[in-house]
Amino acid sequence: MIIRNASLQLSAPDLASCPESTRPEFAFIGRSNVGKSSLVNLLTRAHGLAKVSSTPGKTRLINFYTINETWSLVDLPGYGFAKVAREQRAKFSAFVADYLRLRPNLRGTFVLLDSRLSPQKIDLEFLHWMVDGGLPFVLVFTKTDKLGPSAVQANIDAFLERFRAISEDDPVVLRSSSKSGEGRQAILGLIASALAEEKDA
């Protein structure tokens, strides 16, 4: 897939504020500081399109990016940012859950996981919720350039071992690095395949 143009359409604070659109949507979500904004910029090759911050939890809105005027990349707030009040955190979680469960033109969700870390409880809890809801997703292990290949693979294997307690089905697993560009074509390829299937349906 070639990205010809990408632009921010709208930032929504809740489901009711999300744009009315018939475009297929592909959402990206992960725990705070997982590298989501960097991945959005990598995919679109639009430097600065998504604001990258060293402060976890900077994304607190649902950001809709229009890609090639044909589909939308949706940047969801990260889960688990510690510096936000508990009441506010619960509110963010509720509207993200509403989006994932109720948005009619959502075609798939990419769940980002930090490849540098051992399995995190918060990631497993979120994926348990996704599996229970029958919501389709792809796992993307980010920041693969930060560790050696064997260490990255060990962390991925450990996570997948824990994931088997959640689901008997093996998830689709990708790797990404905003520095090396790893994963860009694989992610866009999955999106392109989904769009082609929808067009042919």
Secondary structure, 3 states (H helix, E strand, C coil): CCCCCEEEEEEECCHHHCCCCCCCEEEEEEECCCCHHHHHHHHHCCCCCCCCCCCCCCCCCEEEEEECCCEEEEECCCECCCCCCHHHHHHHHHHHHHHHHHCCCEEEEEEEEECCCCCCHHHHHHHHHHHHCCCCEEEEEECHHHCCHHHHHHHHHHHHHHHCCCCCCCCEEEECCCCCCCCHHHHHHHHHHHHHHHHHC
